[in-house]
Each structure stands twice: as C-alpha cells, then as structure tokens.
Amino acid sequence: MVELEFFDPAGALEITTPHAPRLDQIAGKKIGFVTNEQWQAYRTLPLIKSLFEKDFPGVEILPLDAFPQGNALIGEEKTAMMVKDSGVDAVIIGNAA
C-alpha cells in the first residue's frame, strides 16, 4: 500500500491577541462601521445599519463614512485612533471580497 504524507506550507500561527470582549447587549450602544468598500458594501452596510436601528432600541449607529474607508486607509494607525477617540462601544468591520 502506498502511503502519502502532506504538509501544510503555511505553518502554525500563534494567537497572541484575543478578540475584544463581546457586548452583553446591543440596545443603547454606540456602533461604528469600518469598511474596505468591496463586494457591494454600498448596499449591505446601509441595510445592516437600518436593521440594527429597527431591532435594537436606543442603538446609535454612526454614519457609514464616519471613519476612513478603503483598503489603503482602514489599516492605518490614524483610522484606529479615530475609532478609539469616537467612543464607540463596538465596530462592525466589513465588507470583504
């Protein structure tokens, strides 16, 4: 019998920073969006915004253009500081293609 071995060339990744703690509730929270503007974000993000506003009383959703958008800008330190300084409780990051 032939035995084949396969190796994953990507190797293993060590997770050094866990995800941020999850919100206990969404109602009454301040939420922002950061997007790379791909895969019809102009359609999906306004829909998500309206669904949050409809389903969660008192939620404050920042305007979709409150933070820099696009692949060239969302990873910059300036964008991260803008998000931090805005006082949001959470950020929805999307859309990826």
N, CA and C atoms as an extended XYZ file, in Angstrom:
291
Properties=species:S:1:pos:R:3:atomname:S:1:resname:S:1:resid:I:1 pbc="F F F"
N         0.847       -1.169        0.000 N   MET     1
C         0.000        0.000        0.000 CA  MET     1
C         0.901        1.243        0.000 C   MET     1
N         0.527        2.214       -0.804 N   VAL     2
C         1.275        3.462       -0.901 CA  VAL     2
C         0.816        4.395        0.216 C   VAL     2
N         1.750        5.011        0.887 N   GLU     3
C         1.427        5.965        1.948 CA  GLU     3
C         1.875        7.346        1.499 C   GLU     3
N         0.954        8.291        1.520 N   LEU     4
C         1.257        9.661        1.122 CA  LEU     4
C         1.202       10.562        2.344 C   LEU     4
N         2.144       11.484        2.435 N   GLU     5
C         2.134       12.472        3.509 CA  GLU     5
C         2.023       13.851        2.883 C   GLU     5
N         1.202       14.687        3.492 N   PHE     6
C         1.025       16.046        3.012 CA  PHE     6
C         1.414       17.007        4.123 C   PHE     6
N         2.030       18.096        3.738 N   PHE     7
C         2.453       19.098        4.700 CA  PHE     7
C         1.816       20.437        4.337 C   PHE     7
N         1.363       21.142        5.332 N   ASP     8
C         0.790       22.469        5.124 CA  ASP     8
C         1.944       23.470        5.120 C   ASP     8
N         2.229       24.099        3.997 N   PRO     9
C         3.360       25.024        3.938 CA  PRO     9
C         3.126       26.326        4.702 C   PRO     9
N         1.894       26.564        5.123 N   ALA    10
C         1.594       27.805        5.832 CA  ALA    10
C         2.121       27.787        7.255 C   ALA    10
N         2.316       26.625        7.836 N   GLY    11
C         2.786       26.556        9.209 CA  GLY    11
C         1.684       26.869       10.201 C   GLY    11
N         2.057       27.022       11.441 N   ALA    12
C         1.104       27.302       12.517 CA  ALA    12
C         1.190       28.772       12.912 C   ALA    12
N         0.067       29.318       13.347 N   LEU    13
C         0.033       30.697       13.818 CA  LEU    13
C        -0.221       30.709       15.315 C   LEU    13
N         0.568       31.487       16.012 N   GLU    14
C         0.349       31.642       17.443 CA  GLU    14
C        -0.557       32.851       17.659 C   GLU    14
N        -1.652       32.641       18.358 N   ILE    15
C        -2.581       33.729       18.645 CA  ILE    15
C        -2.105       34.434       19.904 C   ILE    15
N        -1.701       35.688       19.741 N   THR    16
C        -1.170       36.437       20.880 CA  THR    16
C        -2.147       37.478       21.406 C   THR    16
N        -3.133       37.864       20.581 N   THR    17
C        -4.121       38.848       20.995 CA  THR    17
C        -5.512       38.279       20.766 C   THR    17
N        -6.276       38.048       21.830 N   PRO    18
C        -7.629       37.513       21.645 CA  PRO    18
C        -8.563       38.590       21.093 C   PRO    18
N        -9.717       38.150       20.614 N   HIS    19
C       -10.726       39.106       20.171 CA  HIS    19
C       -11.149       39.981       21.340 C   HIS    19
N       -11.695       41.130       21.013 N   ALA    20
C       -12.230       42.015       22.046 CA  ALA    20
C       -13.407       41.331       22.730 C   ALA    20
N       -13.664       41.668       23.986 N   PRO    21
C       -14.832       41.084       24.665 CA  PRO    21
C       -16.111       41.432       23.913 C   PRO    21
N       -17.057       40.531       23.898 N   ARG    22
C       -18.333       40.740       23.226 CA  ARG    22
C       -19.240       41.616       24.084 C   ARG    22
N       -20.111       42.368       23.420 N   LEU    23
C       -21.059       43.208       24.139 CA  LEU    23
C       -22.103       42.332       24.821 C   LEU    23
N       -22.549       42.741       26.004 N   ASP    24
C       -23.595       41.992       26.690 CA  ASP    24
C       -24.958       42.243       26.049 C   ASP    24
N       -25.096       43.393       25.377 N   GLN    25
C       -26.316       43.730       24.650 CA  GLN    25
C       -25.978       44.789       23.605 C   GLN    25
N       -26.849       44.969       22.639 N   ILE    26
C       -26.620       45.957       21.589 CA  ILE    26
C       -27.470       47.198       21.820 C   ILE    26
N       -28.643       47.017       22.404 N   ALA    27
C       -29.535       48.147       22.668 CA  ALA    27
C       -28.800       49.208       23.483 C   ALA    27
N       -28.905       50.450       23.038 N   GLY    28
C       -28.303       51.557       23.768 CA  GLY    28
C       -26.809       51.743       23.521 C   GLY    28
N       -26.214       50.968       22.651 N   LYS    29
C       -24.781       51.070       22.390 CA  LYS    29
C       -24.510       51.984       21.202 C   LYS    29
N       -23.282       52.467       21.122 N   LYS    30
C       -22.814       53.306       20.018 CA  LYS    30
C       -21.923       52.440       19.138 C   LYS    30
N       -22.287       52.324       17.854 N   ILE    31
C       -21.601       51.399       16.954 CA  ILE    31
C       -21.149       52.137       15.696 C   ILE    31
N       -19.946       51.815       15.255 N   GLY    32
C       -19.408       52.384       14.022 CA  GLY    32
C       -19.122       51.295       13.002 C   GLY    32
N       -18.864       51.715       11.783 N   PHE    33
C       -18.519       50.804       10.687 CA  PHE    33
C       -17.166       51.199       10.111 C   PHE    33
N       -16.353       50.203        9.817 N   VAL    34
C       -15.117       50.393        9.076 CA  VAL    34
C       -15.184       49.427        7.907 C   VAL    34
N       -14.960       49.933        6.700 N   THR    35
C       -15.143       49.094        5.524 CA  THR    35
C       -14.033       49.273        4.505 C   THR    35
N       -13.769       48.197        3.774 N   ASN    36
C       -12.827       48.289        2.657 CA  ASN    36
C       -13.565       48.572        1.354 C   ASN    36
N       -14.861       48.800        1.444 N   GLU    37
C       -15.723       49.187        0.324 CA  GLU    37
C       -15.765       48.161       -0.802 C   GLU    37
N       -15.643       46.897       -0.482 N   GLN    38
C       -15.705       45.876       -1.518 CA  GLN    38
C       -17.002       45.086       -1.410 C   GLN    38
N       -17.272       44.292       -2.423 N   TRP    39
C       -18.416       43.403       -2.519 CA  TRP    39
C       -19.720       44.072       -2.109 C   TRP    39
N       -20.070       45.109       -2.816 N   GLN    40
C       -21.335       45.806       -2.673 CA  GLN    40
C       -21.589       46.345       -1.270 C   GLN    40
N       -20.539       46.847       -0.647 N   ALA    41
C       -20.699       47.451        0.674 CA  ALA    41
C       -21.715       48.590        0.639 C   ALA    41
N       -21.808       49.274       -0.499 N   TYR    42
C       -22.772       50.376       -0.619 CA  TYR    42
C       -24.211       49.894       -0.454 C   TYR    42
N       -24.450       48.578       -0.627 N   ARG    43
C       -25.782       48.001       -0.414 CA  ARG    43
C       -25.921       47.370        0.969 C   ARG    43
N       -24.943       46.560        1.324 N   THR    44
C       -25.095       45.766        2.547 CA  THR    44
C       -24.969       46.589        3.822 C   THR    44
N       -24.027       47.523        3.864 N   LEU    45
C       -23.837       48.258        5.115 CA  LEU    45
C       -25.023       49.159        5.464 C   LEU    45
N       -25.619       49.892        4.527 N   PRO    46
C       -26.831       50.636        4.887 CA  PRO    46
C       -27.963       49.722        5.364 C   PRO    46
N       -28.066       48.534        4.773 N   LEU    47
C       -29.095       47.586        5.206 CA  LEU    47
C       -28.820       47.126        6.638 C   LEU    47
N       -27.587       46.768        6.930 N   ILE    48
C       -27.227       46.350        8.292 CA  ILE    48
C       -27.511       47.481        9.273 C   ILE    48
N       -27.139       48.695        8.900 N   LYS    49
C       -27.396       49.859        9.755 CA  LYS    49
C       -28.889       49.987       10.052 C   LYS    49
N       -29.726       49.903        9.027 N   SER    50
C       -31.168       50.063        9.243 CA  SER    50
C       -31.747       48.923       10.078 C   SER    50
N       -31.249       47.713        9.899 N   LEU    51
C       -31.730       46.578       10.702 CA  LEU    51
C       -31.353       46.743       12.174 C   LEU    51
N       -30.147       47.206       12.445 N   PHE    52
C       -29.756       47.458       13.834 CA  PHE    52
C       -30.651       48.508       14.464 C   PHE    52
N       -30.880       49.601       13.744 N   GLU    53
C       -31.714       50.681       14.276 CA  GLU    53
C       -33.150       50.220       14.506 C   GLU    53
N       -33.633       49.325       13.676 N   LYS    54
C       -35.002       48.800       13.815 CA  LYS    54
C       -35.104       47.808       14.974 C   LYS    54
N       -34.107       46.952       15.132 N   ASP    55
C       -34.199       45.836       16.072 CA  ASP    55
C       -33.673       46.111       17.476 C   ASP    55
N       -32.871       47.167       17.649 N   PHE    56
C       -32.261       47.406       18.952 CA  PHE    56
C       -32.566       48.831       19.413 C   PHE    56
N       -33.480       48.975       20.373 N   PRO    57
C       -33.871       50.301       20.852 CA  PRO    57
C       -32.680       51.093       21.388 C   PRO    57
N       -32.630       52.348       20.990 N   GLY    58
C       -31.614       53.248       21.526 CA  GLY    58
C       -30.214       53.059       20.976 C   GLY    58
N       -30.035       52.150       20.015 N   VAL    59
C       -28.701       51.976       19.447 CA  VAL    59
C       -28.361       53.223       18.629 C   VAL    59
N       -27.118       53.652       18.729 N   GLU    60
C       -26.646       54.788       17.938 CA  GLU    60
C       -25.640       54.257       16.926 C   GLU    60
N       -25.991       54.357       15.662 N   ILE    61
C       -25.098       53.909       14.605 CA  ILE    61
C       -24.491       55.147       13.958 C   ILE    61
N       -23.173       55.241       13.992 N   LEU    62
C       -22.509       56.378       13.364 CA  LEU    62
C       -22.728       56.341       11.851 C   LEU    62
N       -22.640       57.497       11.195 N   PRO    63
C       -22.739       57.486        9.738 CA  PRO    63
C       -21.692       56.537        9.139 C   PRO    63
N       -22.038       55.909        8.036 N   LEU    64
C       -21.154       54.909        7.445 CA  LEU    64
C       -19.817       55.482        6.997 C   LEU    64
N       -19.756       56.784        6.785 N   ASP    65
C       -18.499       57.408        6.383 CA  ASP    65
C       -17.804       58.141        7.535 C   ASP    65
N       -18.131       57.775        8.764 N   ALA    66
C       -17.522       58.427        9.923 CA  ALA    66
C       -16.018       58.164       10.019 C   ALA    66
N       -15.582       57.042        9.473 N   PHE    67
C       -14.161       56.683        9.513 CA  PHE    67
C       -13.652       56.508        8.087 C   PHE    67
N       -12.337       56.670        7.878 N   PRO    68
C       -11.789       56.454        6.538 CA  PRO    68
C       -12.150       55.067        6.016 C   PRO    68
N       -12.379       54.988        4.713 N   GLN    69
C       -12.797       53.740        4.088 CA  GLN    69
C       -11.829       53.356        2.977 C   GLN    69
N       -11.831       52.093        2.637 N   GLY    70
C       -10.998       51.593        1.557 CA  GLY    70
C        -9.777       50.865        2.089 C   GLY    70
N        -9.286       49.917        1.313 N   ASN    71
C        -8.157       49.094        1.736 CA  ASN    71
C        -6.927       49.897        2.127 C   ASN    71
N        -6.697       51.016        1.459 N   ALA    72
C        -5.496       51.801        1.724 CA  ALA    72
C        -5.555       52.534        3.061 C   ALA    72
N        -6.750       52.706        3.622 N   LEU    73
C        -6.893       53.550        4.815 CA  LEU    73
C        -7.315       52.821        6.085 C   LEU    73
N        -8.032       51.698        5.956 N   ILE    74
C        -8.609       51.105        7.164 CA  ILE    74
C        -7.567       50.506        8.099 C   ILE    74
N        -6.397       50.182        7.595 N   GLY    75
C        -5.366       49.605        8.451 CA  GLY    75
C        -4.404       50.606        9.048 C   GLY    75
N        -4.603       51.873        8.780 N   GLU    76
C        -3.678       52.888        9.269 CA  GLU    76
C        -3.912       53.211       10.748 C   GLU    76
N        -2.851       53.605       11.400 N   GLU    77
C        -2.917       53.982       12.818 CA  GLU    77
C        -3.886       55.146       13.021 C   GLU    77
N        -3.923       56.077       12.078 N   LYS    78
C        -4.831       57.225       12.174 CA  LYS    78
C        -6.281       56.767       12.255 C   LYS    78
N        -6.639       55.779       11.455 N   THR    79
C        -8.009       55.255       11.476 CA  THR    79
C        -8.311       54.614       12.824 C   THR    79
N        -7.377       53.822       13.328 N   ALA    80
C        -7.565       53.178       14.636 CA  ALA    80
C        -7.757       54.223       15.735 C   ALA    80
N        -7.000       55.302       15.686 N   MET    81
C        -7.148       56.349       16.693 CA  MET    81
C        -8.486       57.068       16.565 C   MET    81
N        -8.949       57.272       15.336 N   MET    82
C       -10.257       57.902       15.136 CA  MET    82
C       -11.361       57.037       15.741 C   MET    82
N       -11.281       55.736       15.527 N   VAL    83
C       -12.265       54.819       16.093 CA  VAL    83
C       -12.213       54.884       17.619 C   VAL    83
N       -11.027       54.813       18.156 N   LYS    84
C       -10.864       54.844       19.618 CA  LYS    84
C       -11.384       56.161       20.202 C   LYS    84
N       -11.045       57.268       19.572 N   ASP    85
C       -11.462       58.579       20.072 CA  ASP    85
C       -12.958       58.838       19.915 C   ASP    85
N       -13.632       58.092       19.046 N   SER    86
C       -15.061       58.312       18.805 CA  SER    86
C       -15.929       57.841       19.965 C   SER    86
N       -15.391       56.963       20.801 N   GLY    87
C       -16.156       56.474       21.940 CA  GLY    87
C       -17.152       55.374       21.607 C   GLY    87
N       -16.998       54.723       20.453 N   VAL    88
C       -17.924       53.654       20.115 CA  VAL    88
C       -17.747       52.462       21.064 C   VAL    88
N       -18.840       51.748       21.272 N   ASP    89
C       -18.794       50.527       22.069 CA  ASP    89
C       -18.374       49.332       21.231 C   ASP    89
N       -18.603       49.430       19.911 N   ALA    90
C       -18.274       48.322       19.005 CA  ALA    90
C       -18.076       48.866       17.607 C   ALA    90
N       -17.364       48.095       16.800 N   VAL    91
C       -17.153       48.428       15.391 CA  VAL    91
C       -17.476       47.192       14.560 C   VAL    91
N       -18.253       47.407       13.513 N   ILE    92
C       -18.507       46.346       12.542 CA  ILE    92
C       -17.527       46.565       11.405 C   ILE    92
N       -16.745       45.555       11.122 N   ILE    93
C       -15.745       45.654       10.080 CA  ILE    93
C       -16.199       44.832        8.879 C   ILE    93
N       -16.302       45.440        7.719 N   GLY    94
C       -16.748       44.733        6.518 CA  GLY    94
C       -16.627       45.668        5.343 C   GLY    94
N       -16.861       45.276        4.289 N   ASN    95
C       -17.140       44.033        3.624 CA  ASN    95
C       -15.865       43.508        3.010 C   ASN    95
N       -15.673       42.243        3.027 N   ALA    96
C       -14.502       41.659        2.389 CA  ALA    96
C       -14.930       40.955        1.133 C   ALA    96
N       -14.056       40.949        0.167 N   ALA    97
C       -14.343       40.229       -1.078 CA  ALA    97
C       -13.420       39.041       -1.186 C   ALA    97
